[in-house]
Protein backbone atom coordinates (compact mmCIF):
# COMPACT_ATOMS: atom_id res chain seq x y z
CA UNK A 1 0.00 0.00 0.00
CA UNK A 2 2.88 2.40 0.72
CA UNK A 3 3.86 2.35 -2.95
CA UNK A 4 0.37 3.22 -4.24
CA UNK A 5 -1.29 6.58 -4.80
CA UNK A 6 -4.33 7.53 -2.67
CA UNK A 7 -6.53 6.99 -5.73
CA UNK A 8 -5.19 3.49 -6.27
CA UNK A 9 -5.69 2.60 -2.60
CA UNK A 10 -9.26 3.94 -2.77
CA UNK A 11 -10.00 1.80 -5.83
CA UNK A 12 -8.71 -1.35 -4.15
CA UNK A 13 -10.68 -0.73 -0.96
CA UNK A 14 -14.06 0.17 -2.48
CA UNK A 15 -13.94 -2.67 -5.01
CA UNK A 16 -13.26 -5.32 -2.37
CA UNK A 17 -14.86 -4.20 0.91
CA UNK A 18 -18.48 -4.67 -0.13
CA UNK A 19 -21.31 -4.24 0.44
CA UNK A 20 -21.05 -1.04 2.42
CA UNK A 21 -24.09 0.55 4.11
CA UNK A 22 -24.90 4.13 3.17
CA UNK A 23 -25.02 6.93 5.72
CA UNK A 24 -27.34 9.57 4.29
CA UNK A 25 -25.90 12.35 6.42
CA UNK A 26 -27.58 15.66 7.26
CA UNK A 27 -25.66 18.56 8.82
CA UNK A 28 -26.38 22.24 9.42
CA UNK A 29 -24.10 25.27 9.43
CA UNK A 30 -24.12 28.24 11.80
CA UNK A 31 -26.52 30.14 9.51
CA UNK A 32 -29.02 27.29 9.57
CA UNK A 33 -28.26 26.14 6.01
CA UNK A 34 -28.81 22.39 5.78
CA UNK A 35 -26.49 20.07 3.86
CA UNK A 36 -27.10 16.45 2.89
CA UNK A 37 -24.73 13.90 1.38
CA UNK A 38 -24.43 10.09 1.27
CA UNK A 39 -21.30 8.32 2.53
CA UNK A 40 -20.41 4.65 2.17
CA UNK A 41 -17.33 4.74 4.39
CA UNK A 42 -19.73 4.06 7.25
CA UNK A 43 -20.55 1.45 9.87
CA UNK A 44 -21.46 0.79 13.50
CA UNK A 45 -18.53 0.22 15.87
CA UNK A 46 -19.73 -0.02 19.48
CA UNK A 47 -22.76 -0.30 21.74
CA UNK A 48 -21.12 1.12 24.91
CA UNK A 49 -21.40 3.91 24.00
CA UNK A 50 -23.37 3.42 20.78
CA UNK A 51 -20.93 4.64 18.13
CA UNK A 52 -21.02 4.91 14.36
CA UNK A 53 -18.12 5.86 12.09
CA UNK A 54 -18.10 8.10 9.03
CA UNK A 55 -15.10 8.34 6.73
CA UNK A 56 -15.17 11.73 4.98
CA UNK A 57 -13.01 12.43 1.97
CA UNK A 58 -11.60 15.88 1.14
CA UNK A 59 -12.78 18.10 -1.69
CA UNK A 60 -10.94 17.29 -4.95
CA UNK A 61 -9.42 20.77 -4.83
CA UNK A 62 -8.43 20.33 -1.18
CA UNK A 63 -10.04 21.17 2.13
CA UNK A 64 -13.26 20.02 3.74
CA UNK A 65 -16.54 19.39 2.00
CA UNK A 66 -19.67 20.77 3.66
CA UNK A 67 -20.36 17.66 5.78
CA UNK A 68 -16.93 17.69 7.39
CA UNK A 69 -16.94 21.46 7.81
CA UNK A 70 -20.33 21.45 9.53
CA UNK A 71 -19.48 18.52 11.81
CA UNK A 72 -16.24 20.17 12.89
CA UNK A 73 -18.11 23.39 13.71
CA UNK A 74 -21.33 22.07 15.26
CA UNK A 75 -20.52 18.54 16.42
CA UNK A 76 -23.97 17.30 15.43
CA UNK A 77 -25.47 15.39 12.51
CA UNK A 78 -28.19 12.93 11.62
CA UNK A 79 -27.87 9.74 9.60
CA UNK A 80 -30.59 7.99 7.62
CA UNK A 81 -30.38 4.51 6.18
CA UNK A 82 -31.41 4.37 2.53
CA UNK A 83 -34.24 2.26 1.17
CA UNK A 84 -34.79 1.35 -2.48
CA UNK A 85 -37.63 3.89 -2.59
CA UNK A 86 -35.24 6.72 -1.72
CA UNK A 87 -32.35 5.59 -3.95
CA UNK A 88 -32.84 8.19 -6.68
CA UNK A 89 -33.20 11.05 -4.20
CA UNK A 90 -30.11 9.88 -2.30
CA UNK A 91 -28.16 9.75 -5.56
CA UNK A 92 -29.18 13.31 -6.40
CA UNK A 93 -27.93 14.58 -3.03
CA UNK A 94 -24.49 13.18 -3.95
CA UNK A 95 -24.18 15.80 -6.70
CA UNK A 96 -21.05 17.97 -6.65
CA UNK A 97 -23.00 21.14 -5.88
CA UNK A 98 -21.40 24.44 -4.82
CA UNK A 99 -20.85 24.97 -1.07
CA UNK A 100 -23.98 26.11 0.73
CA UNK A 101 -26.37 24.25 -1.59
CA UNK A 102 -29.37 22.68 0.16
CA UNK A 103 -29.33 19.22 -1.41
CA UNK A 104 -32.51 18.23 0.40
CA UNK A 105 -34.41 20.99 -1.37
CA UNK A 106 -32.71 20.12 -4.64
CA UNK A 107 -33.85 16.49 -4.38
CA UNK A 108 -37.25 17.41 -2.90
CA UNK A 109 -36.58 15.35 0.24
CA UNK A 110 -38.95 16.04 3.15
CA UNK A 111 -37.56 16.34 6.66
CA UNK A 112 -38.86 16.47 10.21
CA UNK A 113 -37.28 17.90 13.37
CA UNK A 114 -34.85 15.83 15.40
CA UNK A 115 -35.35 15.56 19.16
CA UNK A 116 -31.80 16.11 20.42
CA UNK A 117 -29.80 17.80 17.64
CA UNK A 118 -30.35 20.72 15.27
CA UNK A 119 -29.96 19.00 11.87
CA UNK A 120 -33.28 17.51 10.74
CA UNK A 121 -34.22 13.90 10.05
CA UNK A 122 -35.05 12.56 6.60
CA UNK A 123 -38.76 11.86 6.98
CA UNK A 124 -39.15 8.94 4.57
CA UNK A 125 -36.19 6.90 5.82
CA UNK A 126 -37.01 3.63 7.61
CA UNK A 127 -34.26 4.30 10.18
CA UNK A 128 -32.68 7.56 11.30
CA UNK A 129 -30.11 8.35 13.97
CA UNK A 130 -29.37 11.55 15.86
CA UNK A 131 -25.64 11.82 16.50
CA UNK A 132 -23.14 13.94 18.39
CA UNK A 133 -19.42 13.94 17.70
CA UNK A 134 -17.61 11.59 20.07
CA UNK A 135 -14.17 11.88 18.48
CA UNK A 136 -12.59 13.25 15.31
CA UNK A 137 -9.57 11.53 13.78
CA UNK A 138 -7.63 13.11 10.92
CA UNK A 139 -5.31 10.46 9.40
CA UNK A 140 -4.23 12.85 6.63
CA UNK A 141 -5.00 16.48 5.76
CA UNK A 142 -8.61 16.65 4.58
CA UNK A 143 -9.38 13.03 5.43
CA UNK A 144 -11.67 12.93 8.47
CA UNK A 145 -12.93 9.96 10.47
CA UNK A 146 -15.94 10.93 12.57
CA UNK A 147 -16.90 8.76 15.52
CA UNK A 148 -20.45 9.76 16.36
CA UNK A 149 -22.40 8.81 19.47
CA UNK A 150 -25.98 7.84 18.67
CA UNK A 151 -28.19 9.88 20.99
CA UNK A 152 -31.51 8.67 19.58
CA UNK A 153 -32.68 6.22 16.94
CA UNK A 154 -35.99 6.33 15.09
CA UNK A 155 -37.42 3.23 13.39
CA UNK A 156 -40.67 3.30 11.43
CA UNK A 157 -43.40 1.44 13.34
CA UNK A 158 -44.08 -0.63 10.22
CA UNK A 159 -40.82 -2.49 10.83
CA UNK A 160 -41.28 -3.17 14.54
CA UNK A 161 -43.04 -6.12 16.08
CA UNK A 162 -43.12 -8.60 18.94
CA UNK A 163 -41.81 -12.16 18.91
CA UNK A 164 -42.25 -14.20 22.09
CA UNK A 165 -42.23 -11.03 24.17
CA UNK A 166 -39.08 -9.66 22.55
CA UNK A 167 -38.66 -6.75 20.16
CA UNK A 168 -38.44 -7.87 16.57
CA UNK A 169 -37.11 -5.64 13.78
CA UNK A 170 -38.13 -6.65 10.27
CA UNK A 171 -34.92 -5.60 8.53
CA UNK A 172 -35.62 -7.28 5.15
CA UNK A 173 -38.87 -5.31 4.85
CA UNK A 174 -36.91 -2.05 5.00
CA UNK A 175 -35.42 -2.85 1.56
CA UNK A 176 -32.17 -1.10 2.38
CA UNK A 177 -29.48 -0.63 -0.23
CA UNK A 178 -25.70 -0.49 0.00
CA UNK A 179 -22.71 0.47 -2.11
CA UNK A 180 -20.61 -2.08 -3.91
CA UNK A 181 -17.84 -2.13 -6.52
CA UNK A 182 -17.41 0.52 -9.19
CA UNK A 183 -19.01 3.89 -9.78
CA UNK A 184 -22.78 3.77 -9.45
CA UNK A 185 -22.97 0.13 -8.31
CA UNK A 186 -25.43 -0.72 -5.55
CA UNK A 187 -26.75 -3.85 -3.86
CA UNK A 188 -30.14 -4.74 -2.42
CA UNK A 189 -29.76 -5.96 1.15
CA UNK A 190 -32.93 -8.05 0.89
CA UNK A 191 -31.09 -10.83 -0.96
CA UNK A 192 -29.79 -12.75 2.05
CA UNK A 193 -29.39 -16.28 3.38
CA UNK A 194 -29.27 -17.78 6.88
CA UNK A 195 -26.49 -19.82 8.44
CA UNK A 196 -26.79 -20.87 12.08
CA UNK A 197 -23.85 -20.01 14.33
CA UNK A 198 -21.96 -23.02 15.63
CA UNK A 199 -21.76 -23.84 19.34
CA UNK A 200 -18.82 -25.28 21.24
CA UNK A 201 -18.02 -28.10 21.54
CA UNK A 202 -18.48 -29.18 17.92
CA UNK A 203 -20.25 -32.52 17.49
CA UNK A 204 -18.00 -35.47 16.71
CA UNK A 205 -17.92 -36.62 13.14
C-alpha positions in Angstrom: 0.0 0.0 0.0 2.9 2.4 0.7 3.9 2.3 -2.9 0.4 3.2 -4.2 -1.3 6.6 -4.8 -4.3 7.5 -2.7 -6.5 7.0 -5.7 -5.2 3.5 -6.3 -5.7 2.6 -2.6 -9.3 3.9 -2.8 -10.0 1.8 -5.8 -8.7 -1.3 -4.2 -10.7 -0.7 -1.0 -14.1 0.2 -2.5 -13.9 -2.7 -5.0 -13.3 -5.3 -2.4 -14.9 -4.2 0.9 -18.5 -4.7 -0.1 -21.3 -4.2 0.4 -21.1 -1.0 2.4 -24.1 0.6 4.1 -24.9 4.1 3.2 -25.0 6.9 5.7 -27.3 9.6 4.3 -25.9 12.4 6.4 -27.6 15.7 7.3 -25.7 18.6 8.8 -26.4 22.2 9.4 -24.1 25.3 9.4 -24.1 28.2 11.8 -26.5 30.1 9.5 -29.0 27.3 9.6 -28.3 26.1 6.0 -28.8 22.4 5.8 -26.5 20.1 3.9 -27.1 16.5 2.9 -24.7 13.9 1.4 -24.4 10.1 1.3 -21.3 8.3 2.5 -20.4 4.7 2.2 -17.3 4.7 4.4 -19.7 4.1 7.2 -20.5 1.5 9.9 -21.5 0.8 13.5 -18.5 0.2 15.9 -19.7 0.0 19.5 -22.8 -0.3 21.7 -21.1 1.1 24.9 -21.4 3.9 24.0 -23.4 3.4 20.8 -20.9 4.6 18.1 -21.0 4.9 14.4 -18.1 5.9 12.1 -18.1 8.1 9.0 -15.1 8.3 6.7 -15.2 11.7 5.0 -13.0 12.4 2.0 -11.6 15.9 1.1 -12.8 18.1 -1.7 -10.9 17.3 -5.0 -9.4 20.8 -4.8 -8.4 20.3 -1.2 -10.0 21.2 2.1 -13.3 20.0 3.7 -16.5 19.4 2.0 -19.7 20.8 3.7 -20.4 17.7 5.8 -16.9 17.7 7.4 -16.9 21.5 7.8 -20.3 21.4 9.5 -19.5 18.5 11.8 -16.2 20.2 12.9 -18.1 23.4 13.7 -21.3 22.1 15.3 -20.5 18.5 16.4 -24.0 17.3 15.4 -25.5 15.4 12.5 -28.2 12.9 11.6 -27.9 9.7 9.6 -30.6 8.0 7.6 -30.4 4.5 6.2 -31.4 4.4 2.5 -34.2 2.3 1.2 -34.8 1.3 -2.5 -37.6 3.9 -2.6 -35.2 6.7 -1.7 -32.4 5.6 -3.9 -32.8 8.2 -6.7 -33.2 11.0 -4.2 -30.1 9.9 -2.3 -28.2 9.7 -5.6 -29.2 13.3 -6.4 -27.9 14.6 -3.0 -24.5 13.2 -3.9 -24.2 15.8 -6.7 -21.1 18.0 -6.7 -23.0 21.1 -5.9 -21.4 24.4 -4.8 -20.9 25.0 -1.1 -24.0 26.1 0.7 -26.4 24.3 -1.6 -29.4 22.7 0.2 -29.3 19.2 -1.4 -32.5 18.2 0.4 -34.4 21.0 -1.4 -32.7 20.1 -4.6 -33.9 16.5 -4.4 -37.3 17.4 -2.9 -36.6 15.4 0.2 -38.9 16.0 3.1 -37.6 16.3 6.7 -38.9 16.5 10.2 -37.3 17.9 13.4 -34.8 15.8 15.4 -35.4 15.6 19.2 -31.8 16.1 20.4 -29.8 17.8 17.6 -30.4 20.7 15.3 -30.0 19.0 11.9 -33.3 17.5 10.7 -34.2 13.9 10.1 -35.1 12.6 6.6 -38.8 11.9 7.0 -39.2 8.9 4.6 -36.2 6.9 5.8 -37.0 3.6 7.6 -34.3 4.3 10.2 -32.7 7.6 11.3 -30.1 8.4 14.0 -29.4 11.6 15.9 -25.6 11.8 16.5 -23.1 13.9 18.4 -19.4 13.9 17.7 -17.6 11.6 20.1 -14.2 11.9 18.5 -12.6 13.2 15.3 -9.6 11.5 13.8 -7.6 13.1 10.9 -5.3 10.5 9.4 -4.2 12.8 6.6 -5.0 16.5 5.8 -8.6 16.6 4.6 -9.4 13.0 5.4 -11.7 12.9 8.5 -12.9 10.0 10.5 -15.9 10.9 12.6 -16.9 8.8 15.5 -20.4 9.8 16.4 -22.4 8.8 19.5 -26.0 7.8 18.7 -28.2 9.9 21.0 -31.5 8.7 19.6 -32.7 6.2 16.9 -36.0 6.3 15.1 -37.4 3.2 13.4 -40.7 3.3 11.4 -43.4 1.4 13.3 -44.1 -0.6 10.2 -40.8 -2.5 10.8 -41.3 -3.2 14.5 -43.0 -6.1 16.1 -43.1 -8.6 18.9 -41.8 -12.2 18.9 -42.3 -14.2 22.1 -42.2 -11.0 24.2 -39.1 -9.7 22.5 -38.7 -6.8 20.2 -38.4 -7.9 16.6 -37.1 -5.6 13.8 -38.1 -6.6 10.3 -34.9 -5.6 8.5 -35.6 -7.3 5.1 -38.9 -5.3 4.9 -36.9 -2.0 5.0 -35.4 -2.8 1.6 -32.2 -1.1 2.4 -29.5 -0.6 -0.2 -25.7 -0.5 0.0 -22.7 0.5 -2.1 -20.6 -2.1 -3.9 -17.8 -2.1 -6.5 -17.4 0.5 -9.2 -19.0 3.9 -9.8 -22.8 3.8 -9.4 -23.0 0.1 -8.3 -25.4 -0.7 -5.5 -26.7 -3.8 -3.9 -30.1 -4.7 -2.4 -29.8 -6.0 1.1 -32.9 -8.1 0.9 -31.1 -10.8 -1.0 -29.8 -12.8 2.1 -29.4 -16.3 3.4 -29.3 -17.8 6.9 -26.5 -19.8 8.4 -26.8 -20.9 12.1 -23.9 -20.0 14.3 -22.0 -23.0 15.6 -21.8 -23.8 19.3 -18.8 -25.3 21.2 -18.0 -28.1 21.5 -18.5 -29.2 17.9 -20.3 -32.5 17.5 -18.0 -35.5 16.7 -17.9 -36.6 13.1 
